[in-house]
């Protein structure tokens, strides 16, 4: 009986990294990932729920296993979307640089693109080892309601600003090592996890803000405070 040969990892794999607390994951997350994957022709988008978000210490953060379950349910059916537990399994805070270093070791030939929002980009100077991060992967900065790309270079930390060349026609910054910061305009869906949690606490509907499978799981496990009216009752 002949052994089945495993195909070698693709050297030109284009991998998007989409991290966050996903507390809970919602339709704006999913639409953002879909539009980035389409625009950049990514082969895969890894959804990476944070174990302990270093910038978000709060009482209403659902346990990691629940947030992971929500992500699994949300992305089911999209073959380009996958879940990674790399940050949940790691002890301590979930820092992007540690995740990118680890994935770079596992997939040294892959093109890694870390997907963040404009609000996160403006805080890049507070990130752990951000200068190294910018050398290890591309940064894909998506639009957010109320934020503009026009001053993209000026929002870079001063310490690394002279290492980039701005290509205005392509809305991207090119690092001297060849990595890029790509500014991508996507559908402005003004949905936030904090607003969803607040609606749940008030017993208000979250229908059409999250996938039905996510809604059902939240109801089943009574996450985020008061249990909303069931889908069957609507």
Secondary structure, DSSP 8 states (H G I E B T S, - for coil): ----------TT-EEEEEEE--TT--HHHHHHHHHHHHHHT-SEEEEEE-SS-TT---TT---HHHHHHHHHHHHTT-TTEEEE-HHHHSSS---HHHHHHHHHHHTTTSEEEEEEEHHHHTTGGGSTTHHHHHHHSEEEEE--TT--STTTTTTS-HHHHTTEEEEGGGTEEEETTS-EEEEE--------HHHHHHHHHHT---BTTB-HHHHHHHHHHT-SSS----GGG-
